[in-house]
Amino acid sequence: MTQPKRRILVTSALPYANGAIHLGHMVEHIQTDIWVRFQRLRGHECHYVCADDAHGTPIMLRAEKEGISPQALIDKSRAEHCRDFAGFLIDHHCYHSTHSEENRAITTDIYNKLDNNGHILRRTISQLYDPEKNLFLPDRFVKGECPKCHAKDQYGDNCENCGTTYAPTDLIQPYSVLSGAAPVLRDSEHYFFDLPAFDAFLRDWLQTADLQDAMRNKLAEWFEAGLQPWDISRDAPYWGFEIPNAPGKYFYVWLDAPIGYMGAFRALCDSSGIDYDAYWRVGSDTELYHFIGKDIAYFHMLFWPAMLEGAGYRKPSGVYCHGFLTVNGEKMSKSRGTFIKAETYLKHLPPENLRYYYAAKLSARVEDLDLNLDDFRQKNNSDLVGKLVNLASRCAPFLEKHFANQLADALPDTALLDSIATKADDIADAYERREYSQAMRDIMKLADAANEYIDAEKPWVKAKDDASRAAVQTIATVGLNAYRQLITYLKPVLPQLAEASEAFLNIAPLTWGDAQHPLLGHTINPYQPLMQRIDEKTITAVINDSKEDLKEEAGINKGGKPVQSENWISIDDFAKPDLRIARVLECGHIEGSDKLLRFKLDVGELGEREVFSGIKAYYQPEELIGRMVVYVANLAPRKMRFGVSTGMILSASGDGELHLLNPGEDVKAGMKIS
């Protein structure tokens, strides 16, 4: 069915510019890329932009730690991100940065319009401040107990357990992620976006926008809780854009991050002659879709459309959320080798194996996706090698050996090809609705039917008989045309295989309509293997390399030797901590604290010391009395709500577990560790 030509702008959420791209990121970018490629294959004008999210205190602090400028850090990250996305065949038409002149200009424009229209409020607030680091703490640098569901160790802007958003000051028993210190409150004037003023608009927009039902239900909870003004400013020191006419005040990273979509598209328009205003003016007939993770829905479905409305721009046509990635049924783990970086995967496996597996699992629902590595190997071997590519590899040799690679001029029976062609609209509808798993199932059923046709016709038998050999050309022509139809349907998922197949079939780049018309009387090229099976050793190598990545982060290279690191310390640095053996004399709960235990320690010649340690979730006090522990004796005393903690007890943590270091029983309280 022919559709009117559409004009579409599509974005993925912006990866943060201080970490590597991993297979969790690829869920979203592969999902988006498939949808964009499908739209373009159908003949629509569809542009895909993204950018690095390059602002915020974490960028500033990491750059400081690495001894480089923030600009150098984000430039390095962007180069690595572009490399990894290209490796997975993600066709961003522009991959930009939020720290760009385009984004600065548009952010300033939107802010000024919001301010002129009365949507910016100014208030003096009490803000959490780290007295040890001497800076105001960004939301993500404060952790504590969620004020709604009481989940522990939640960030200062939203709870990952229940999805509630709040101010960092709402957290119960907050602490600084940077130093562990209890933050103090300091006054500062901040700028707020008046979100409650857009309550009626947002309720109307949410009725017309293309959203998943699960997200509509979640948004209803947020409305029920009541919209609040949104703090859009941060105090210096901060890495970002300074607010106009407000020295020392900077835009909060989430203010200019979604505007980064506009900045990236502006850069694309300037380089290619696309009409920018046609996509962003109110009343435009273009379409705008955002693909995002479910954890950032609040920003994209409330703040973002309200900002656009207040500044006089068009709103998104739809926002599509996806769940998180698990590996082998569990959260990605560095120690188990299942926290797999994109770069590590690509050293061992072609990108299309992951693209197909994700497509075979993705639906339009907001569900987590599990990458089961055994299933990944088996499904790729069964579907792509055993069904799809097998169809080409078993038919092409007959044409090469007996018919000079020539397809038949006519087909007396096109029932198989007709049955595949009639599924075009159903498969297109599944792609359009992001029901990729349904599309993959339908395509593989068609591949089964095509292979059953070859099995029934037995060309290998007929090729031995001169009288029936002519029928072999017809059978192979049907089989290769079926393969051509299937690879057309799979081209959004497998663009590299499609390109190799186009070269093998000696044809121009496939379009969606090509599946309707058989290729006849045509000379193909000699067949070359199009895809290889995945063996267990390859999967093991990916896991082992991912574990090696963890070792490198810890300072050990793959040969067992230390790697160069800007984080090395000298022997003099190591000698600074006064590490002692201590015996636990007393240990008990603290009234009003869900995290801390109070210790009285015997540190030998240093006497007795009182320490608060956040290990309540892992130990009962009675099991620790009399135990030997490792104690940092010269750590500066820290004043807390419950008293003064004089030192620190050392522990090991990982994969959600925590263990106190056990120095053994042949040691005495007060002994020095060196």
N, C-alpha and C positions, 0 to 999 in steps of 0.2 A: 504494500500500500504506500503510495507516494505521499509524503508530508510536505507542507510548506516549509521553506527554508527558515530555520530559527537562528537567532543571534544570541549566544550564550557566553557568559563569563563564569568560570569555575575556579575555586580556590581550595587549597588544603590548609590546615592549621600550620602556624609557623613554628618550625623546630627552634629550640633555644640554642643560642650560638656559643655554648660552652661545653658541649658534649657530643660524643660520636653518634651517628645514626645507627640504630639497631633494628632488629626485625620487628619490634613493636611499632616503630615509626612506619615501617613498610606496609602494615595493614592499611593505614589510611591512604598513603600515597599510591599504592597499587590499586586500591578500590577507586580512587579518584581518576587515576590515569586510564583505567579500563573504561570508565564512563565517558571520559573526554574522547578517547580514541573511537569509541562506539559512535558518538555524535558526529564526529568528523567523517567516519566511514559511511554514515548515512547521508552525508552531503551538507551538514549544517555548519555554520560558522561558529566555532567553539574555541575559546581562548582559555588557557590554563596558566595561572600565575601563582607564585608562592614567594616566600622570602625567609631569611633568617630573622628571628626575634632577637635583636642585638642590644637591648637596653636593660638596665636594672643593676642593682647592687651586686648580684652574683657575678656579673661580667667584670665589674670593677675589682672585686676582691680576688677573683681568679687571676686576672691580669697582673695584679699586684703580687700575687703569690708566685707567678711564673716570671716575674721581672720584666714584663713587656707592657706596652701600652694597651688600653682597651681596643683601640683601632686595630692594632696588630693581631690581637686575639680574635676579633670577629672576622678579620680578613682570612686568617688561617682556617677558622671553623667553616666559613662559607666555601672555601676551596674544597675542603674535605667533604662537606655536605653535597656540593654539586657533583663531585666525583662519585660518591656512593649512590646518589639518585640516578645519575646517568648509567651506572653499572647495572641498575635494576630496570633500565629502559623507561624511566619516568620522564615523560616529555613535557617538562615545564617550558612554556613558551617564553617565560621570563622568570628567572629565580633571582630575586633582588635581596635587599637588606632593609630593615626598618631604620637603620642609621644611614639614610640617604637624603640627598637634598630634595628629591621628590616627596619623600615622606615628611620631611620637616615643613615644607611649604603647605602641604595639604593638612597636616596636623594643626599648624598655626591658623590656617583658614577656618577649619571646623571649630577650633576653640574660640576664635574671635566671633564667629557667628553665634555660637552658643552663648557667649558672654553678652553680646549685643542684644540677644533675644531674651535675656534675663534668666538663663538656665544655669549660670554658674553662681554658686553661693560661697561666701567666705566666712569661715568660723575658726575661732581659736579652740584647739583640741588638746587634750592630754594624750601624749603618744609614748609608746614604749621605747626606752632608751637603754642601750647597753653601757653600763658605767665602766666596764673594763675596756671595751673597744672604742668608746667615745663616739658613738654614732647612733642615730635613730634606726630602729630595726625595721626592715621591710617585712611585709606580711609573712613571706616564706622563710624568714630567719627567726621567727618566733614559733615555738611549739608549746602545746599544752593539751589540756583536756577539753574536748568539744562541749560547749555549753548546752547542747541539745541532747545528744545521744550518749555523752560522757565517754566516747572512745578516747584512748590515751594517745599522746604523741601526734596530734593533728596540727597542721600548719595554721598560721594566723589569718588566713583569708577564707578558707573553706574546709569542711570536713570531708575527707575521702571516704569515710564510712557511710555517712547519711546524706551527704550532698549539701548540708546547710552552709550558707555563707554568713560571715560575721566580721566584726572588727577584731584585730588582735587583742584589744583590751577586754574582749568578751571571754577569752580563754580562761579556763580554770587552771591555776598554778602554772602560768607561762614561764618559759625559760628561753634564754638566748641560744640559738643553734651555734653561734660563733664561739661563745665562751662558756656556756652553761650557766652563766650568772642569771639571777633573778632580775628581770628588767625593772627599771624605775620609770615613773611617769614624768614627762616634761611637757610644758605647754609650747605650742607652735601654731601659727596661723596656717590653715590648710584651705584648699580650694575643692569644692564639691560640685558634682553634676547633679542637678535636681531631678533624679529619676522618678520620684513619686508624681511629679507633674505630668508624666507620660503614662500613667496608669491606664486611663481610658483608651489612649492610642494603642498601647501594647495589647490590651485585651482584644481590640478589633483586629490588629495585625495578626495575632496568633490564630484567629479564626480563619484567615485567608491564606496564610503562608503554608508551604508544603513542609510539614513537620511530622515526625513519628508520634503515634498515640502515647507511647511511653514518656516521651518528652513533654507532651501537652499535660499529662498528668503531673509530672514533676513541676512544671511551671505553675500549675494550679496551686500546688503546695506553697510555692514562693509568694504568690499573690496573697494567699490566705495569711501568711506570716506578715505581710505588709512590706511594700517596697521602701527602701531607705535611700537618702542621698548618698552618692558614691564619691568617696575620697579619690580625687584624681591628681593630687600633688604629692611630691616627696621633697624632703629637705636635703640640701647639700651635706656631705658629699654624695653625689649620685651620678651615674652614667646614663645620660639621656638628653632630651631636648629641654632647654630652659624655657619656662613659661614666659610669654611676652609680658614685659613691664612688671616682672616679679623676680628681682635678683635673688639668687639662692634657692629658688623654687623650680622644681623640675616636674615634667609630666610623668605620672606613674606609668610604668611600662605597659599596663593593659589599656591605657588610653590610646597610645599610638600604635600598639600591635595590630589591631584589626584595620586601622587606617593604612597599615602596611600593604593590605590587599590593593588599596587604591594607588599607593605609591608604586607598587610593582607594575600595575596595569598602566599607570602613567608612563613609566619607563618603556613598556612594550609599545604603547601608542606612539611615543615620540620616535621610536626606532623603526616603526613599520607603517606609519600613516593611518592607524586606526582612529576612529572618531571617539575620543575619550568621553566627551560629554553625552554622547548618545547612549552610553552604558550607565551613566550615573545621574542623569537629570530625572526629576520627578515626572512620571507619566511615560517614561521610556518603555518601548515594547520589547526591549532586550530582557534576557533572563539572567539572574544572579544566584548562584548556589554555593554554599559553603559546606565542605566535608570536614567534620571535626570529631574529636573524642568526646565521649559523654561527660567527661570531667570538666569541660569548659563550656558547657551548654549555657550556663547562666550569663556569661559574658556575651555570647553570640546571639542569644535570643531575647535578652532584656536590654543590657547596656548599649550594644551595638546598634540595633534598630532605633532605639530611642535617640541616640546621638545623631544618627543620620536624619531622623525626622526633625530634630531640633535645629539642625544646620541646613535643612532644605535639600537633602539628597534622597534618591530613591532607596527603597528598602530591599532586603534580600527576597528572592522568590521562594527560597527554601533553605533550610539548614538540616543536614543529614548527619546524624550521630552514629558512631560505632562503639563497640565495647573494647576491652583490653585484650592483649595477647597473653595466653599462657603457653607453656611448652611442656609436653608430656603431662598435662593436667595440673600443673603447678605454676606458681609465679616464677618468672624468669630468675635463674640463680647463677651467679658467677661461679660459685664453688662447684656446682654440678655441670658447668659448661653449657648451660642452656640460656645464658644471657649472651646472645649471639650478635655481634656487630655485623653490620652490612658488609664491611670490608672483609671480615673473616669468612663469612658465608661465600662471598664471591671468589675467594681463593680456591674453592673446592667444587663449587656447583654453579651451573648456569642459572641466570636469573629467572628464566621462564618456568623452571620447576616450582619455585616458590610462588610466582605469579599464578600459575594454574592451581596450585593447592589452595591458596587463599581464595581464589575465585570459586573453587568447588565447595568452600565452607561459608562464604559470605552471603548474607541475606540483607533485607532492608530493616530487619529488627535490630534493636540495640542490645546485642548479645556479645559476650566475650567469645573470642576465637581461640581454639586450642590447636597448636602445632604439635601433633603427635608424630615424632620423627620416624617411627616404624611405619605408620600409616602414610606419611609423606612419601617415603621411598616406594612403598607398594603401590600407592595410587598413581604416582607418576609412571612407574614401570608398566602398570596394567593399562591405564588410559592412554597416555601419550605415546608410549612405545608399542605396547601390545595391541592397541586398537587403532589409533590414529595414524601414526607413521608406518605401522605395519601394512596399512592399506596401500600406501604408495610403494613401499619396498617390495611387496609381493607382486604388484602389477607391472611396474616399470621394466623389469628384466625381460618380460615376454616381448614387449615392444622393441626393446633394444636388440634382442637376439634374432627376432623373426621379421620385424616390420620397419627397420631403420628408424626407430623412435617415432613412428608416425601413428597418430590417433586415427581411428576409423572416420570415414567421411559421413556416415549416417548410423543411426541406432534404430533397429527395428522395435526395440522395447525400452521405454524410458520410465517404467513404473518406479524403479528405485529412485532415480534422480528426481522424478516428480514428487515423490513422497518426502524427500529431503527439502525440496524447494518450498513445499506447502507449509513447512515449519518456520519459515523465515519470520513471519509476523509474530508468532508466539515467542520465538527466541528474542526478537527485537524488543518486545514488550517486557520480557524478563530483564533484559539489560537496562531498559529505561527505568524500571522500578527498582533497580539495584538488587534484583533477585538473581544474583550471579550463579548461586548454587543450582537453582532451577534450570537456568540456561545450560550449565555444564552437564547436568543429568540428561537433558533433552538431546544435547549434541552427542553425548556418548551412546545413547540409545540408537541414534542414527548411525553412528560408527559401527555398532554391533550389527545393525541390519545390513550395512554395506559389506562387512566381512562375512556375514552369513551368505550373502549373494555369491561372493567369490568361492566360498566353501562348496556351495551347492553346484556351481557351474564347473568346478574342477578344471581350470585352464591348464594345469600341469599335466593332466591326463590327455586332454585334447591336443596339446602341443606335440605329443608324440605321434599323432596320426595325421598324415598328410590330408586326408579327406575332411577332417574337422578342424584343422589348424586355423583356417580363416576366421572361425568363431572366436578364437583366442584374442584377436585384435579387438573385437567388439566387447568382449568381457573386460579386457584391460582398460579399454576406453571408458566403459561405465565405471569401473573401479576408480580410475584417476579423476574422472569428473566428480564422483562422490567425494573423493579426497579434497578436490578443489572447493566444493561447496562447504565442506566441514571447516577447512582452514579459513574460509571467508568468515564463517560464523565465529571462529576463534581468534581472528586477527586482533581484536582489542586486547585479548589476554596474552597472545603469543605473537607479538609483532616481529620478533627476530625470526621465528620459525616461518611466519607468513612470507617474509622477505626471501628467505632461502627457498621456500616452495615456489614463489613467483619466478625465481631464477631457474629452478629445476623445470617448471612447466613452460618456461620461456614466454611469459606473459607480462603485461603491464601490471602495475600495482592494483590489487583487487579492491573493488568497491562492493557495497552490500548487494546491489542489484545483480552482480555477476553470478550469484548463486542460482538465478532463475534460468540461465541460458547455457546449455552444454557447449563445451569446447570440442569442435570436430575438425577433421582434416588438417590437423595442426602438428607440427614437429616439436617434440619436447627435447630437453637436454638429457644426457646420460645421468642416471640416478646416482647420487652420492648420499651417504648416510646423513639423516637429518637430525637425529637425536639419539643419545646413548642412555642405556639403563643406569640406574643408580645402585651401587653396591653398598653393603653394610660398612665396609672399610671407609668409604667416603664420609658417611655420617659420623663414624667414630672420629675421623680426622677433624671434622668441624667442631665436635665437642672438645676434643683435646686441645685444639688451637684456641678455643674460647677460654679454656682453663689457663692456657699459656698467657692469654691477654691479661688475666687476673694477676699472674705472676709478674708480668712486666709492670703492671700498676704498682706492685709491691717492691719493684726494683730488681727483679731477677730475669735474665734473658733466657731464651729457649735452650741455650747450651749450658745453663746452670750458672752462668757468670753474671756478676752485677752489671746492670745497664747504666749508662750515663743518665743522670737526673739532676735537674736544677733544685731538687728538694733534698739532696744529700746534706747531712750534717757532719761536722768534724768530731773528732774524739773529744775535743774540749766541750762541744755542745752536749755530747752524750753525758759527760761528767757532771753537768749542771744539776740534773735532778738527784735528789738525795733519796734513793730507793732503799727501804728498810723492810725487814720482816716484822710483822706485828701479830699479836695474838688478840683475838676477839674476846674481851672480858664480858661485855654486855651488848645485847642487840634487841631492839624493840620497835614496835610501830610508833608512828607519830600521829597524834590526833589531828585530823584535818588534812592529811596528805595521803593521796592514793598511790604515790610513786616512791616516797623516800622511806628508808629505814635509818634509825639512829644507832650509831656504833660508839662504844667506848673501847679503845684499843690500848694494849700494853706494848709500848715501843722501846722496851729495855731502858737504856740509859737516858732516853729522851722523855721518859715518863709516860703518863697516860694522855691520850688525845681523843677528842670527840669529833666524829665525822658523820656527815649525812651522805648517803649513797642511794641513787635511784634504782634499786634492784628489787623493790618489793614484789614486782610481778613474777620474779624468778625464784625467790627463796623465802622460807619461813624463818623468822628470827631464831627460834630455838635450835634449828639445825646448824647455825653458824657459831654459836657460843663455844669457845675453846678452839676454834679453827685458826690456823695460820693463814695470813693473807699478805699480799705485797702492797706496801703503803708508800705514797709519795709524801715525804716528810717536810720538804721545803716549799711546798706550794703555798702561795699567799692565802691567808685566811679569807673566807668568803662569808659575808653576812647574808643570812637567809631569813625567811619569815619565822623559822623555828629556832634560830640561834646562829652561832658561828661555826662553820665547818672548817676544821684545821687540817687540811690535807685531802688526799684522795686514795681510795682503794682501787687497784687495777683489776680489770676483767677483760675477757675476750668475748667478742660478739660476732654473729654472722647468721644469715638465714633465719632471722627472727629469734635466735637463742642468745643467752648471755651466761658466761661461766666465770666465776671468780678464779683468778690464778691460784694454783695450789703449789706452794713451794716445798711441800713434803714435810715429813715429821722430824727429820734430823737437823732442823734448824732451830734457832732460839730467837725470841723476841729482841729486836734491836739490831740484829745483824744487818750489815750493809750489803747491798747487791751491786756488783761491779762487773 
